[in-house]
Amino acid sequence: MRVVIMGCGRVGSSLAMAMQKRGHQVSIIDRDPAAFTRLSDDFTGEQIVGVGFDREVLTRAGIEQADSFAAVSSGDNSNIIAARVARETFDVPRVVARIYDAKRAQVYERLGIPTVATVPWTTERFVSALGETSTTTEWRDPSGTIAIAQLDIHESWIGITSVKFQELSGARLSFLNRHGKPILPEAKTVLQQDDIVFASVRLDDLAGVRALVAAPLAHAD
């Protein structure tokens, strides 16, 4: 796979090395030649000096043959412009942009450009590491319609089947973490005490589903 990365900061340089170690052909762009010193000595990919959303610079980086493009510079505007050029001008199949402003990230995901919103992502992982339940989604489709989210289940939901859970909550069980082991639920899979529950749900319905399953189950029959 050919990968083009815009931005050779800490994230970009780390991403470039990670993709190279996986056997991919990598080109990385940065307007500052000194930025490339962050790359390891064994980096064999192309290092392109220039503005990452400039079409000529992107062409020199091999964007016309690229399978993936990642815009991970320190500027939201530059990242989203570069991502749109890669997607709309060069038809790169996989495009992702790093975005600091979470509100902007939601807008661009609705345009079909997956984003990584740095501050919310980092915050939620600290929350999770401190033993609290995540309030964001583990995955969202690029259109911003469907999400997979961790749900905090009230104890009264324990003992119902996967099918019953979907019927009562409107969410479909995606997988469970049971005592550290992942489980793909089948129709007759029963929720057990201490299961960590991940479910697929429409984003518009997520808040309501969270509230529903966190409350006592009124009718389990």
Buried (B, 14 or more C-beta within 10 A) or exposed (E): EBBBBBBBBEBBBBBBBEBBEEEBBBBBBBBEEEBBEBBEEEBEBBBBBBBBBBEEBBEBBBBEEBEBBBBBBEBBEBBBBBBBBBBEEBEBEBBBBBBBBBEBBBBBBEBBBBBBBBEBBEBBEEBBEEEEEBBBBEEBBBEBEBBBBBBEBEEEBBEBBBBBBBEBBBBBBBBBBBEEEEBEBEEEBEBEEEBBBBBBBEBEBBEBBBEBBEEEBEEEE
